[in-house]
Amino acid sequence: MEVSPKMTPELNVELLRVAFPILSNRSLIYFDNAASLQKPAVVIDAEAEFYRKHYSNVHRSDHRLAHEATEAYESARQKVASYLGAKDKKEVIFTSGTTDSINLVANGWGEWSINEGDEILVSRLEHHANFVPWQQLAIRKNAKLIIAELDADGRLSEEDFKTKLNKQTKLVALTGMSNVTGEIIDINHYAQLAKNCGAKVLIDMAQLIVHSSPKDFNLENFDFVAFSSHKLGGPTGLGVLWGRADLLNAMRPYHFGGEMISRVDDESSEWNEIPYKFEPGTPHIAGAVGLSAALDFLASWDQEVLAQYETSLAAYTLEALSQLEGLRILGPQSLSSRGPIFSFMMRGIHAHDLGTFLDSKRICVRGGQHCAQPLHRKMKWSSSLRASLCFYNRHSEVDQLLEALKEAIRFFDR
């Protein structure tokens, strides 16, 4: 079977790739974008420039460096708010990552809002970061963690979701895109179903954030949104939690220290206003500057063209992988509801062995259970290999992956 001709929208991929130093400096194929996106030079330069010329701590001192650093940090917050379409930058909290953002909600909102007998509804697709915090909260509060299952095609079952959604559901925590199957969830639709039952909604946008545009979702449908800077090409160690101001104001902090307080007495303390009551200690200032640069970089490219190119790339990859006998693609088998993340199993070859073989061919993929053990266990997938692509990958790299997989089949069949 021949792979169909490349139907590529007008995107100058080579020009785009030049912006990412590692793609020029290393002879390799990077198909591990679901784990972390590579960094454009403007992000690296923005961080370095901040440290070289403007570094100081924020919100503390009165000298000019402190003012410059604080302005850069708060400008980054405003940029994130504008990117998401938030009403007020105070609704944007900087954390250490998606995991930290979700734990903040579990401990700051859930600890005081979830009671015995309440239900928390998650999907079978969830990353551990959007599963374990709710599991542990349910254990602590004697509540119930309910899991919406997948249908026969490996998609989130709307029927099962509706069946398990009820008046006892206090929170729906849902991924926007599976980091295993690549399924893109209609988060606006599912959030509305949850709202109709009076549940709060948290969306884990860690995977979807770089494969979508804020115009694809309506922030008004959600109560909390979490994502990580590094998934957008920004620095590691920085995350974002967006939350409704009324909920954030009512929430209690669960990390304590400097700058998150307004008054401390011997016996009690009073908290600062949002967002600062959730940002104790010295924040990742340079990370926020880098994230601001990453958002500027993405905004400098036509988002529709990037999306069309990724669709073309995903279609090409799906057809290429479908050629190989003994290879099983996990999750949806069509592009109608998936993005460029492909996890698969190869008959007779363990995922880690196959990943090591591909690494010998300078192809970077990930093997294992991808922080989604409940999904793998339920579906009886021992482990899988994941090739996750993005807008700077080439169709020719997919061709090289296909040839390497064919070679691996011959190698392990000896």
Summary of the structure (lengths in Angstrom):
residues: 414
radius of gyration: 22.1
end to end distance: 24.3
largest distance: 75.4
contacts: 1430
relative contact order: 0.16
helix: 46%
strand: 17%
